[in-house]
Amino acid sequence: MKETKKTIALQIAEELAQRIANGKLSPNEHLVETKLAEEFHTSRAPIREALLMLEKERLVTRVPHHGFVVKKFSKKEIHQLYDATFRLEEIAMAKAVENVTDHDIQQLEEILAGQWAAIESDDIVSYYSLNEKFHETIFAIANNEFLAEMHHSLRKSSRPLSVLNMGQGRNMHASYEEHRRQLDALKLRDKEAGIQAIRDQESRSLKTLDIFYPM
């Protein structure tokens, strides 16, 4: 019985996380447990468990005497989150350069081909999914489970920010080019070029987000 409840809570958490990432739930929006229980045809217990999961992922915040709301990031929090995320990516790039194989290169090429197809069809959801796969593959090549786990946790927290970022102007194109540079660096075993591509991606992302989160 407990196992079933946990499965339901996880499913609800994943659905709410997707809504937050897609902007269907806005920052500071109140998540009313009774309404969610009615929508998902369940009791309040799995809803509360799902919200606690999202709180751990920094996607929702508990407000005293009010319940849970969708988290609204401050500029300082975004810069700290991205600093931690991109520093881990730099470490992974340095290790991946030492470990990368021809098979790894082929995998990354296929992911980039999918990303380009998503750009051509203006499919942000598919692009974001492949974006995550690209980073996960590099961390797999780096072959450090602790690095990968930390990065995965941080990427969950930044998911709504990443989707917002990609939807602006030609940011999907820019992201693709930055990924292409990272792949080229892996092909050449050029650690410095790979790290520079990561830093350029960080700088561009923060410039976009600073417009939406000036404070």
KEGUPA-366542 format. One line per 10 residues: number of its first residue (from 0); their letters; for each residue x, z, y of N, C-alpha, C, O. Coordinates in pm, whole numbers, plus 50000, padded with zeros to 5 digits. Layout:
BEGIN
NUM> A> X Z Y X Z Y X Z Y X Z Y | ...
END
This chain:
BEGIN
0> MKETKKTIAL> 50083 50000 49879 50000 50000 50000 50086 50000 50125 50062 49925 50220 | 50188 50086 50124 50278 50093 50238 50349 49960 50259 50370 49917 50372 | 50387 49896 50148 50457 49767 50155 50369 49662 50222 50418 49581 50301 | 50236 49662 50190 50143 49566 50250 50132 49586 50400 50133 49490 50477 | 50121 49713 50442 50111 49744 50585 50235 49696 50660 50224 49643 50770 | 50352 49715 50599 50476 49674 50663 50479 49523 50679 50523 49471 50782 | 50433 49453 50577 50429 49307 50583 50335 49261 50694 50368 49169 50769 | 50219 49322 50704 50124 49287 50810 50184 49315 50947 50173 49232 51038 | 50248 49430 50962 50309 49466 51090 50417 49366 51129 50428 49328 51246 | 50496 49324 51032 50602 49228 51061 50544 49094 51104 50594 49031 51197
10> QIAEELAQRI> 50439 49050 51036 50373 48925 51073 50318 48931 51216 50330 48835 51292 | 50258 49044 51249 50202 49061 51384 50314 49062 51486 50303 49001 51592 | 50423 49133 51455 50538 49139 51547 50594 49000 51572 50629 48966 51685 | 50604 48919 51467 50658 48783 51482 50566 48696 51566 50612 48616 51648 | 50436 48711 51547 50339 48633 51626 50345 48672 51773 50344 48585 51860 | 50351 48801 51801 50357 48847 51940 50489 48806 52005 50492 48769 52123 | 50597 48812 51928 50727 48770 51981 50724 48622 52019 50781 48582 52120 | 50657 48541 51937 50646 48398 51965 50564 48375 52092 50597 48287 52172 | 50458 48453 52111 50377 48439 52231 50455 48478 52356 50443 48415 52461 | 50537 48582 52343 50620 48622 52457 50721 48513 52489 50740 48477 52605
20> ANGKLSPNEH> 50785 48459 52385 50885 48354 52404 50825 48230 52468 50889 48164 52550 | 50701 48196 52431 50637 48075 52483 50567 48096 52616 50509 48003 52672 | 50571 48220 52668 50508 48249 52796 50358 48271 52787 50292 48280 52890 | 50304 48279 52666 50160 48305 52651 50127 48451 52685 50014 48484 52720 | 50228 48537 52674 50218 48675 52719 50320 48693 52832 50438 48665 52814 | 50274 48737 52945 50359 48742 53065 50428 48877 53081 50380 48977 53028 | 50542 48881 53153 50608 49007 53182 50512 49107 53247 50435 49071 53336 | 50517 49230 53201 50433 49341 53249 50288 49334 53199 50206 49419 53235 | 50256 49234 53116 50120 49226 53062 50096 49340 52963 50179 49366 52876 | 49983 49407 52978 49949 49521 52895 49904 49473 52757 49819 49385 52745
30> LVETKLAEEF> 49962 49532 52653 49926 49498 52516 49833 49607 52464 49879 49715 52425 | 49704 49581 52464 49604 49681 52429 49588 49686 52277 49548 49588 52214 | 49621 49799 52219 49624 49813 52073 49487 49785 52010 49479 49720 51906 | 49380 49834 52072 49247 49814 52013 49210 49666 52011 49153 49618 51913 | 49241 49595 52118 49211 49451 52124 49293 49373 52023 49243 49281 51958 | 49422 49411 52010 49508 49342 51913 49461 49370 51770 49464 49281 51685 | 49417 49493 51744 49366 49527 51611 49243 49443 51577 49226 49398 51464 | 49159 49423 51678 49039 49341 51657 49077 49195 51633 49021 49129 51546 | 49172 49146 51712 49214 49006 51698 49276 48978 51561 49247 48877 51498 | 49361 49070 51516 49432 49049 51390 49357 49107 51270 49409 49107 51158
40> HTSRAPIREA> 49235 49156 51293 49149 49207 51185 49222 49315 51102 49229 49307 50980 | 49273 49412 51172 49344 49520 51105 49321 49651 51179 49253 49653 51282 | 49376 49758 51128 49366 49888 51195 49474 49896 51303 49556 49806 51317 | 49473 50007 51378 49571 50022 51485 49711 50055 51432 49810 50035 51501 | 49718 50107 51309 49848 50149 51255 49949 50033 51246 50062 50048 51294 | 49913 49917 51186 50009 49805 51183 50040 49751 51323 50151 49703 51348 | 49942 49758 51413 49965 49713 51550 50071 49800 51616 50166 49750 51677 | 50054 49933 51602 50152 50025 51660 50290 50002 51599 50391 50005 51670 | 50296 49980 51467 50424 49955 51401 50488 49826 51452 50609 49820 51473 | 50406 49722 51472 50457 49595 51524 50513 49612 51666 50618 49557 51699
50> LLMLEKERLV> 50442 49687 51748 50486 49710 51885 50616 49790 51890 50701 49768 51977 | 50631 49883 51797 50755 49960 51789 50872 49870 51748 50984 49887 51795 | 50843 49772 51660 50946 49674 51622 50990 49594 51745 51109 49573 51767 | 50893 49550 51823 50922 49470 51942 50994 49553 52047 51075 49500 52124 | 50965 49681 52052 51036 49769 52146 51184 49775 52109 51270 49773 52197 | 51214 49783 51980 51353 49785 51936 51425 49656 51972 51545 49655 51998 | 51349 49546 51974 51407 49416 52008 51409 49393 52159 51450 49286 52205 | 51365 49492 52236 51363 49488 52383 51268 49380 52437 51289 49326 52546 | 51163 49350 52360 51065 49252 52406 50945 49320 52471 50873 49257 52549 | 50922 49446 52439 50816 49522 52504 50872 49657 52547 50976 49702 52499
60> TRVPHHGFVV> 50800 49721 52640 50841 49852 52692 50722 49946 52685 50608 49907 52707 | 50752 50072 52653 50647 50175 52654 50637 50237 52792 50737 50281 52849 | 50517 50239 52846 50492 50300 52977 50411 50428 52956 50304 50422 52893 | 50457 50543 53005 50383 50668 52985 50237 50658 53030 50208 50610 53139 | 50147 50704 52944 50002 50707 52972 49941 50567 52988 49829 50552 53038 | 50014 50465 52946 49963 50328 52962 49978 50246 52835 49906 50148 52815 | 50070 50284 52749 50092 50207 52627 50208 50110 52642 50304 50136 52714 | 50198 49997 52572 50306 49899 52570 50276 49782 52664 50162 49737 52675 | 50379 49734 52731 50368 49614 52814 50482 49521 52778 50586 49564 52727 | 50463 49392 52804 50570 49294 52785 50682 49325 52883 50658 49347 53002
70> KKFSKKEIHQ> 50804 49328 52832 50918 49367 52916 50944 49266 53026 50940 49145 53004 | 50969 49318 53145 51014 49234 53256 51159 49271 53285 51188 49384 53324 | 51248 49176 53265 51390 49202 53284 51426 49206 53432 51366 49135 53513 | 51523 49288 53466 51582 49284 53600 51702 49190 53597 51753 49158 53489 | 51747 49148 53713 51865 49060 53720 51985 49128 53655 52061 49063 53583 | 52003 49258 53681 52115 49332 53624 52108 49333 53472 52210 49311 53405 | 51990 49356 53416 51974 49359 53270 52004 49223 53209 52068 49214 53104 | 51959 49116 53275 51985 48981 53225 52134 48952 53222 52185 48899 53123 | 52203 48987 53329 52348 48961 53335 52422 49043 53229 52517 48994 53168 | 52379 49167 53207 52442 49248 53103 52413 49193 52965 52502 49188 52879
80> LYDATFRLEE> 52289 49151 52942 52250 49094 52812 52328 48967 52783 52379 48949 52672 | 52338 48879 52883 52411 48754 52862 52560 48777 52849 52628 48706 52774 | 52613 48875 52921 52755 48908 52909 52787 48948 52765 52883 48898 52706 | 52705 49037 52708 52727 49080 52570 52711 48964 52472 52792 48948 52380 | 52607 48884 52492 52578 48773 52400 52691 48669 52400 52738 48629 52294 | 52732 48627 52518 52832 48520 52526 52972 48568 52489 53054 48489 52443 | 53000 48699 52508 53131 48748 52464 53138 48744 52311 53243 48711 52254 | 53028 48776 52244 53025 48764 52098 53042 48619 52055 53107 48590 51954 | 52981 48527 52131 52995 48385 52097 53139 48337 52113 53185 48253 52037 | 53208 48391 52212 53350 48356 52229 53433 48403 52109 53519 48330 52059
90> IAMAKAVENV> 53406 48526 52064 53479 48578 51948 53449 48492 51825 53539 48459 51748 | 53320 48457 51807 53282 48374 51692 53348 48237 51698 53392 48185 51596 | 53355 48178 51817 53420 48048 51833 53567 48056 51792 53617 47969 51721 | 53636 48160 51837 53778 48175 51803 53798 48185 51653 53894 48129 51599 | 53709 48255 51585 53721 48270 51441 53676 48144 51367 53734 48106 51265 | 53572 48078 51422 53522 47956 51358 53626 47845 51362 53637 47767 51267 | 53703 47838 51470 53810 47737 51481 53908 47750 51365 53961 47650 51316 | 53931 47873 51320 54026 47897 51210 53965 47864 51074 54037 47831 50979 | 53830 47872 51064 53766 47861 50933 53693 47729 50908 53663 47697 50793 | 53665 47652 51012 53574 47539 51002 53620 47434 50900 53739 47404 50889
100> TDHDIQQLEE> 53524 47380 50825 53550 47277 50725 53476 47149 50764 53394 47149 50856 | 53505 47041 50695 53436 46915 50719 53286 46929 50693 53203 46871 50763 | 53252 47007 50591 53111 47030 50560 53042 47102 50676 52929 47070 50710 | 53110 47200 50735 53055 47271 50851 53031 47174 50967 52927 47179 51033 | 53127 47088 50990 53115 46989 51098 52992 46902 51076 52917 46874 51170 | 52971 46859 50952 52857 46774 50920 52726 46848 50945 52631 46790 50998 | 52720 46976 50908 52601 47057 50933 52569 47064 51082 52454 47047 51123 | 52671 47088 51162 52651 47099 51307 52611 46964 51368 52530 46959 51461 | 52667 46856 51315 52629 46722 51362 52480 46698 51337 52411 46642 51422 | 52430 46739 51221 52289 46720 51187 52199 46803 51279 52092 46759 51319
110> ILAGQWAAIE> 52244 46923 51312 52166 47008 51404 52160 46943 51541 52055 46940 51604 | 52274 46891 51588 52276 46825 51719 52189 46699 51720 52126 46668 51821 | 52186 46628 51609 52099 46510 51601 51953 46552 51615 51875 46484 51681 | 51918 46663 51552 51782 46716 51565 51752 46761 51706 51641 46742 51755 | 51850 46821 51772 51832 46865 51910 51808 46744 52002 51725 46749 52093 | 51882 46638 51978 51865 46519 52062 51725 46459 52041 51661 46414 52136 | 51678 46459 51917 51543 46409 51889 51438 46495 51960 51339 46443 52010 | 51462 46627 51965 51369 46718 52034 51369 46692 52185 51265 46700 52250 | 51486 46660 52238 51495 46627 52381 51414 46501 52411 51339 46495 52508 | 51430 46400 52326 51361 46272 52349 51210 46287 52341 51137 46212 52406
120> SDDIVSYYSL> 51162 46383 52262 51018 46406 52251 50972 46522 52340 50856 46563 52336 | 51066 46574 52420 51037 46685 52511 50972 46802 52437 50874 46860 52484 | 51029 46836 52323 50977 46941 52236 51065 47066 52250 51163 47082 52178 | 51028 47154 52343 51109 47273 52371 51110 47367 52250 51214 47427 52220 | 50997 47381 52182 50988 47472 52068 51087 47431 51958 51160 47515 51906 | 51088 47302 51924 51181 47253 51821 51325 47265 51868 51414 47301 51791 | 51347 47234 51996 51483 47243 52049 51534 47386 52040 51647 47410 51999 | 51449 47482 52078 51490 47622 52073 51523 47665 51931 51622 47733 51908 | 51439 47625 51835 51463 47660 51695 51598 47606 51647 51672 47676 51579 | 51629 47482 51684 51756 47422 51645 51872 47485 51722 51984 47495 51670
130> NEKFHETIFA> 51845 47527 51844 51945 47596 51924 51990 47724 51851 52109 47754 51843 | 51892 47798 51799 51924 47920 51726 52002 47886 51598 52096 47957 51561 | 51963 47778 51532 52031 47737 51410 52176 47699 51438 52266 47727 51359 | 52199 47634 51553 52335 47595 51592 52424 47719 51603 52533 47724 51547 | 52375 47819 51676 52454 47941 51695 52472 48017 51564 52580 48068 51536 | 52367 48024 51484 52376 48094 51355 52480 48028 51266 52552 48096 51192 | 52489 47895 51272 52586 47823 51189 52728 47854 51232 52816 47874 51148 | 52752 47860 51362 52886 47894 51410 52924 48036 51367 53038 48061 51328 | 52829 48128 51376 52858 48265 51332 52880 48271 51182 52960 48352 51134 | 52811 48187 51107 52834 48181 50962 52975 48131 50933 53042 48180 50843
140> IANNEFLAEM> 53020 48031 51011 53155 47978 50995 53258 48086 51031 53363 48097 50966 | 53227 48165 51134 53318 48273 51175 53334 48377 51064 53438 48443 51054 | 53229 48391 50981 53236 48473 50859 53262 48621 50889 53350 48684 50831 | 53182 48675 50982 53187 48819 51010 53043 48867 51023 52976 48840 51123 | 52994 48938 50922 52853 48978 50917 52815 49069 51033 52703 49061 51083 | 52905 49156 51075 52874 49249 51183 52856 49175 51316 52765 49205 51393 | 52942 49078 51341 52927 48994 51460 52793 48921 51458 52722 48917 51558 | 52762 48864 51343 52638 48787 51329 52515 48874 51351 52419 48831 51417 | 52515 48995 51297 52401 49085 51312 52382 49127 51458 52270 49129 51508 | 52492 49159 51526 52482 49197 51667 52430 49082 51752 52347 49101 51840
150> HHSLRKSSRP> 52481 48962 51724 52439 48845 51801 52292 48814 51775 52219 48781 51868 | 52249 48826 51651 52109 48798 51617 52016 48893 51692 51911 48852 51742 | 52054 49020 51699 51974 49119 51770 51964 49086 51919 51857 49094 51979 | 52076 49049 51978 52077 49015 52121 51998 48888 52148 51928 48878 52250 | 52007 48790 52059 51933 48665 52078 51783 48689 52071 51706 48622 52140 | 51740 48783 51987 51598 48816 51982 51551 48868 52117 51445 48830 52166 | 51631 48955 52177 51595 49014 52306 51588 48908 52416 51505 48917 52506 | 51675 48808 52408 51682 48708 52514 51595 48585 52487 51597 48490 52564 | 51518 48588 52378 51438 48471 52339 51347 48420 52452 51351 48301 52481 | 51265 48506 52516 51179 48453 52623 51259 48397 52740 51216 48301 52805
160> LSVLNMGQGR> 51375 48457 52768 51460 48408 52876 51517 48270 52840 51524 48181 52925 | 51557 48254 52715 51614 48126 52670 51511 48014 52677 51542 47903 52722 | 51389 48042 52633 51284 47940 52635 51251 47902 52780 51236 47784 52811 | 51242 48002 52868 51218 47975 53010 51329 47889 53067 51304 47792 53139 | 51452 47925 53034 51569 47853 53083 51566 47706 53040 51590 47617 53121 | 51538 47683 52914 51541 47546 52860 51432 47458 52920 51446 47336 52923 | 51325 47519 52966 51214 47441 53019 51234 47392 53161 51149 47321 53215 | 51346 47430 53222 51368 47396 53362 51454 47269 53376 51562 47259 53318 | 51404 47175 53455 51482 47055 53488 51541 46985 53367 51470 46953 53272 | 51672 46963 53372 51742 46894 53264 51826 46992 53181 51931 46957 53128
170> NMHASYEEHR> 51778 47117 53172 51856 47219 53103 51870 47193 52953 51970 47233 52893 | 51772 47127 52892 51790 47093 52750 51905 46994 52734 51985 47006 52642 | 51912 46897 52824 52023 46801 52820 52156 46873 52839 52253 46848 52767 | 52160 46965 52938 52284 47039 52966 52324 47123 52846 52441 47128 52810 | 52226 47189 52783 52253 47271 52665 52309 47185 52553 52404 47224 52485 | 52250 47067 52534 52298 46975 52429 52443 46938 52454 52525 46939 52361 | 52477 46903 52579 52615 46863 52611 52712 46978 52589 52825 46957 52544 | 52668 47100 52621 52754 47217 52598 52776 47241 52449 52885 47280 52406 | 52673 47217 52371 52687 47229 52225 52778 47118 52172 52859 47141 52082 | 52763 46999 52226 52849 46888 52185 52996 46921 52212 53083 46893 52130
180> RQLDALKLRD> 53023 46982 52327 53161 47021 52361 53213 47127 52264 53330 47125 52227 | 53126 47220 52225 53167 47322 52129 53199 47260 51993 53296 47298 51928 | 53117 47164 51953 53143 47097 51825 53272 47016 51832 53351 47019 51738 | 53294 46945 51942 53418 46869 51957 53539 46962 51952 53643 46927 51895 | 53526 47081 52011 53636 47178 52009 53664 47224 51866 53780 47242 51827 | 53557 47243 51788 53576 47282 51648 53644 47171 51569 53729 47198 51484 | 53607 47048 51597 53670 46934 51529 53820 46930 51556 53900 46901 51468 | 53857 46961 51681 53998 46955 51724 54071 47087 51701 54191 47099 51727 | 53995 47188 51650 54051 47323 51635 54108 47372 51768 54216 47431 51774 | 54033 47347 51875 54076 47381 52012 53995 47501 52061 53887 47486 52118
190> KEAGIQAIRD> 54049 47619 52039 53979 47743 52075 53948 47751 52223 53837 47789 52261 | 54045 47716 52308 54025 47727 52453 53912 47637 52502 53832 47678 52586 | 53904 47515 52449 53798 47422 52491 53662 47474 52446 53564 47463 52520 | 53656 47532 52328 53530 47587 52279 53483 47703 52364 53366 47712 52399 | 53574 47792 52397 53539 47909 52480 53498 47865 52620 53406 47923 52679 | 53564 47764 52675 53527 47715 52808 53386 47657 52809 53311 47676 52904 | 53350 47587 52703 53214 47532 52692 53110 47645 52688 53003 47633 52747 | 53143 47754 52619 53054 47869 52612 53040 47933 52750 52930 47969 52791 | 53150 47947 52821 53145 48007 52956 53066 47920 53053 52995 47972 53139 | 53080 47790 53040 53003 47700 53127 52854 47713 53098 52771 47708 53190
200> QESRSLKTLD> 52819 47728 52971 52679 47745 52934 52624 47876 52991 52512 47880 53040 | 52703 47981 52984 52662 48111 53039 52638 48100 53189 52536 48148 53240 | 52730 48037 53260 52720 48023 53405 52595 47945 53445 52523 47985 53536 | 52570 47833 53376 52453 47752 53409 52324 47828 53380 52230 47824 53460 | 52320 47897 53266 52200 47971 53229 52167 48079 53331 52051 48095 53371 | 52268 48152 53374 52245 48260 53470 52202 48207 53606 52121 48270 53674 | 52254 48093 53646 52213 48033 53774 52063 48001 53772 51993 48022 53871 | 52016 47950 53659 51873 47920 53647 51790 48048 53648 51691 48057 53721 | 51830 48146 53569 51752 48269 53558 51754 48352 53686 51660 48426 53713 | 51860 48340 53764 51866 48414 53890 51756 48370 53987 51715 48447 54074
210> IFYPM> 51709 48247 53971 51601 48198 54055 51471 48272 54023 51394 48306 54113 | 51449 48297 53894 51325 48363 53849 51334 48515 53856 51232 48584 53869 | 51455 48567 53847 51475 48712 53849 51578 48748 53957 51691 48784 53924 | 51542 48738 54084 51638 48760 54192 51675 48906 54213 51774 48936 54279 | 51596 48999 54156 51619 49140 54180 51659 49211 54050 51683 49332 54050
END
